[in-house]
Amino acid sequence: MAKARPFNPEAMPIIKIDESTTVPFEAHRHLDNAETISAYLSASLQETDPNAFLKALAQVAKAKQMTQSPKES
């Protein structure tokens, strides 16, 4: 049996990606119920970035704003 070579990341090919059709991920579009929002905020607290929770709160606020009818605001 052939011996496996050790992994060498520098030997991997560079892949060019066309970024012209990509858009940033917008979490607020998926935060449509309390369970999802709770899971999203909990996951943000696990991040090492201290601003992750604040960014998550901003996404939740944006999601809530989008679901309110004009009469509720």
C-alpha positions, -999 to 999 in steps of 0.1 A, spaced: 0 0 0 13 35 -9 22 58 19 2 90 20 21 122 15 18 148 42 -6 177 36 11 207 21 -12 237 17 14 256 -4 12 228 -30 -25 234 -35 -36 253 -67 -50 289 -64 -85 290 -77 -98 323 -91 -133 331 -82 -156 355 -101 -169 378 -73 -189 400 -96 -221 380 -90 -217 375 -53 -236 395 -27 -229 398 11 -248 375 34 -277 393 50 -287 373 82 -318 395 88 -335 379 58 -335 345 77 -344 357 112 -381 352 109 -390 336 142 -381 337 179 -363 303 179 -341 313 149 -333 347 165 -324 330 198 -301 305 181 -284 333 161 -278 354 191 -265 324 211 -241 315 184 -228 351 182 -219 349 219 -197 320 211 -176 340 187 -141 353 196 -149 387 180 -162 410 208 -183 428 182 -201 397 169 -229 400 194 -235 437 186 -235 429 148 -260 401 155 -282 425 175 -282 449 146 -293 421 122 -321 412 146 -332 448 148 -332 450 110 -352 418 108 -378 431 133 -380 464 114 -387 445 82 -415 424 97 -434 453 113 -463 468 94 -463 506 90 -492 508 115 -471 491 142 -441 515 140 
